[in-house]
Amino acid sequence: MQYNTSELTEEQRIFQDMMTDFADEVLAPMVDEAEETGNTPLELFTKMAEMGFLCPRYPEDLGGGGADKLTECIMIEQVCRVDAGFCGAIVAHSGLGTMPIFLHGSDEQKEKYLIPAIQGKKIAAFGLTEPNVGSDAASIQTRAVRDGDEYVINGTKMFITNATICDYVIVAAYTQPDKRGLGINLFLVDKGTPGFTVSKKLDKVGNHAAETGELVFEDCRVPAENLIGGKECGGFQQLESTLISGRITYGARCLGTAQSAYDLTVEYAKQRVQFGKPIIKFQNTSFKLAEMATYIDVMRTYVWRVARLYEAGANVKKESSMVKLFCAELLQNITNAGMQIHGGYGYMMEYPIQRHWRDGRLYTVTEGTSEVQRIVISKECGF
Ligand SMILES: Cc1cc2nc3c(=O)[nH]c(=O)nc-3n(C[C@H](O)[C@H](O)[C@H](O)COP(=O)(O)OP(=O)(O)OC[C@H]3O[C@@H](n4cnc5c(N)ncnc54)[C@H](O)[C@@H]3O)c2cc1C
């Protein structure tokens, strides 16, 4: 299946073809077991890396694909079309878990963490959220106190994607708590560092193939050179560019789930016969499907537009939040409609539409809830 190919460059078209085939032939066979066991298959990372699909945007001299933002969106959409959990694990790695190092890390940090992560040899996680702090990120309670050549980290991080499988985690902690927001820094913490434990693997409604956990830091000592950016304060600012990029990517994630829900629903509606004809022949059904197709086209158009603006260097703080808000909210209509058209069978676990409905429910919550996006957009609009 090809999507809006006429809007792509030759290179992007070739990538879309390769990525679509890879998702269907290599990733799809791994989905059932991962969804059933709730374990992320580690070969997801290595197989993606072998093809250059894991972190396509990083420069080639670091082992990346040197691709543009739109190409990354194509990658994300195709992974998510096959499985949202896989996509969650991948974006936690290729976005939040690596981008701060790429943008602000030292050469040594790039050598030790970023390059192996791009190669799929190290798995990354990113820890900002805490049991008592989510949207109000400036109120995090994790602290990092300088002691000689080390920082001592104390705190708990909640809902962390890849927590249970990561080789390192980027942890947000206050070095100077009196400076609200500004006093936050990002630290690299290796798996196995004394005082760093994965205290819980969390049971989720959906996205089962991405592992989520709680991380605890108790007098966890890391070398001072593990501070990203090299000097205290400014971790929040370091995050901003990562978040803007991530919100565009998030639109592509919504798109993958939406496309799959639509494809499944069309197939079902063609086969399901009631009152002597396939239900797709009822205008109510075809109108719903027509709406779904429209929403998906508008979503893809908007994600790609903002990806191009971002690539051109425009300030897309407002637009990236619009992408995330619009796509995540619209997706709820699409997966709901898909469930309705599937009737009772849709509610049965053996029909995959329910997985997209469950998985997509997450999207109005993570990487900034829809309400947080509305706050950002309001501010950017000057309200
Ligand atoms: C599966 C999963 C994976 C995740 N992965 C990661 C990860 O890898 N790393 C990480 O750091 N975090 C991760 N998170 C955390 C996620 O980013 C947070 O759940 C999210 O930011 C919301 O925070 P919260 O859950 O504490 O909700 P809260 O902030 O408590 O919000 C609860 C509700 O109140 C609303 N609300 C809050 N403040 C306002 C306001 N000012 N105005 C209006 N409404 C408001 C919210 O929009 C929401 O509807 C993950 C979460 C999940 C569920």
The ligand as an SDF file (V2000), in Angstrom:
LIG
                    3D

 53 58  0  0  0  0  0  0  0  0999 V2000
    2.0420    4.3000   28.3600 C   0  0  0  0  0  0  0  0  0  0  0  0
    2.7160    5.5370   28.8350 C   0  0  0  0  0  0  0  0  0  0  0  0
    4.0280    5.7690   28.4650 C   0  0  0  0  0  0  0  0  0  0  0  0
    4.7070    6.9060   28.9350 C   0  0  0  0  0  0  0  0  0  0  0  0
    6.0370    7.0770   28.6450 N   0  0  0  0  0  0  0  0  0  0  0  0
    6.7310    8.0830   29.2610 C   0  0  0  0  0  0  0  0  0  0  0  0
    8.1360    8.1790   29.1410 C   0  0  0  0  0  0  0  0  0  0  0  0
    8.7820    7.3920   28.4430 O   0  0  0  0  0  0  0  0  0  0  0  0
    8.7770    9.1640   29.8190 N   0  0  0  0  0  0  0  0  0  0  0  0
    8.1200   10.0590   30.6060 C   0  0  0  0  0  0  0  0  0  0  0  0
    8.7540   10.9210   31.2150 O   0  0  0  0  0  0  0  0  0  0  0  0
    6.7720   10.0070   30.7310 N   0  0  0  0  0  0  0  0  0  0  0  0
    6.0680    9.0340   30.0920 C   0  0  0  0  0  0  0  0  0  0  0  0
    4.7040    8.9470   30.2520 N   0  0  0  0  0  0  0  0  0  0  0  0
    4.0170    9.9370   31.0660 C   0  0  0  0  0  0  0  0  0  0  0  0
    3.1190   10.8740   30.2740 C   0  0  0  0  0  0  0  0  0  0  0  0
    3.8920   11.7770   29.5540 O   0  0  0  0  0  0  0  0  0  0  0  0
    2.1760   11.5330   31.3050 C   0  0  0  0  0  0  0  0  0  0  0  0
    1.2150   10.5500   31.6590 O   0  0  0  0  0  0  0  0  0  0  0  0
    1.5050   12.7770   30.7650 C   0  0  0  0  0  0  0  0  0  0  0  0
    2.4350   13.8180   30.6180 O   0  0  0  0  0  0  0  0  0  0  0  0
    0.3870   13.2720   31.6930 C   0  0  0  0  0  0  0  0  0  0  0  0
    0.7940   13.3470   33.0140 O   0  0  0  0  0  0  0  0  0  0  0  0
   -0.0680   12.6270   34.1620 P   0  0  0  0  0  0  0  0  0  0  0  0
   -0.3810   11.2530   33.7110 O   0  0  0  0  0  0  0  0  0  0  0  0
    0.6380   12.7990   35.4400 O   0  0  0  0  0  0  0  0  0  0  0  0
   -1.4340   13.4210   34.1850 O   0  0  0  0  0  0  0  0  0  0  0  0
   -1.7240   14.7830   34.9660 P   0  0  0  0  0  0  0  0  0  0  0  0
   -0.7150   15.8030   34.6380 O   0  0  0  0  0  0  0  0  0  0  0  0
   -1.9780   14.4670   36.3850 O   0  0  0  0  0  0  0  0  0  0  0  0
   -3.0880   15.2180   34.2770 O   0  0  0  0  0  0  0  0  0  0  0  0
   -4.3530   14.6200   34.5780 C   0  0  0  0  0  0  0  0  0  0  0  0
   -5.4080   15.3710   33.7830 C   0  0  0  0  0  0  0  0  0  0  0  0
   -5.4330   16.7580   34.1930 O   0  0  0  0  0  0  0  0  0  0  0  0
   -5.2510   17.5780   33.0530 C   0  0  0  0  0  0  0  0  0  0  0  0
   -4.5060   18.7810   33.4150 N   0  0  0  0  0  0  0  0  0  0  0  0
   -3.3400   18.8630   34.1020 C   0  0  0  0  0  0  0  0  0  0  0  0
   -2.9510   20.1410   34.2010 N   0  0  0  0  0  0  0  0  0  0  0  0
   -3.8720   20.8850   33.5520 C   0  0  0  0  0  0  0  0  0  0  0  0
   -4.0220   22.2730   33.2820 C   0  0  0  0  0  0  0  0  0  0  0  0
   -3.1220   23.1840   33.6880 N   0  0  0  0  0  0  0  0  0  0  0  0
   -5.0990   22.6850   32.5780 N   0  0  0  0  0  0  0  0  0  0  0  0
   -6.0030   21.7890   32.1400 C   0  0  0  0  0  0  0  0  0  0  0  0
   -5.9230   20.4650   32.3610 N   0  0  0  0  0  0  0  0  0  0  0  0
   -4.8760   20.0140   33.0470 C   0  0  0  0  0  0  0  0  0  0  0  0
   -4.4660   16.7350   32.0650 C   0  0  0  0  0  0  0  0  0  0  0  0
   -4.5750   17.2380   30.7540 O   0  0  0  0  0  0  0  0  0  0  0  0
   -5.1160   15.3780   32.2760 C   0  0  0  0  0  0  0  0  0  0  0  0
   -6.2930   15.2920   31.5550 O   0  0  0  0  0  0  0  0  0  0  0  0
    4.0180    7.8370   29.7510 C   0  0  0  0  0  0  0  0  0  0  0  0
    2.6740    7.6120   30.0890 C   0  0  0  0  0  0  0  0  0  0  0  0
    2.0310    6.4770   29.6510 C   0  0  0  0  0  0  0  0  0  0  0  0
    0.6080    6.2570   30.0790 C   0  0  0  0  0  0  0  0  0  0  0  0
  1  2  1  0
  2  3  1  0
  2 52  2  0
  3  4  2  0
  4  5  1  0
  4 50  1  0
  5  6  2  0
  6  7  1  0
  6 13  1  0
  7  8  2  0
  7  9  1  0
  9 10  1  0
 10 11  2  0
 10 12  1  0
 12 13  2  0
 13 14  1  0
 14 15  1  0
 14 50  1  0
 15 16  1  0
 16 17  1  0
 16 18  1  0
 18 19  1  0
 18 20  1  0
 20 21  1  0
 20 22  1  0
 22 23  1  0
 23 24  1  0
 24 25  2  0
 24 26  1  0
 24 27  1  0
 27 28  1  0
 28 29  2  0
 28 30  1  0
 28 31  1  0
 31 32  1  0
 32 33  1  0
 33 34  1  0
 33 48  1  0
 34 35  1  0
 35 36  1  0
 35 46  1  0
 36 37  1  0
 36 45  1  0
 37 38  2  0
 38 39  1  0
 39 40  1  0
 39 45  2  0
 40 41  1  0
 40 42  2  0
 42 43  1  0
 43 44  2  0
 44 45  1  0
 46 47  1  0
 46 48  1  0
 48 49  1  0
 50 51  2  0
 51 52  1  0
 52 53  1  0
M  END
$$$$
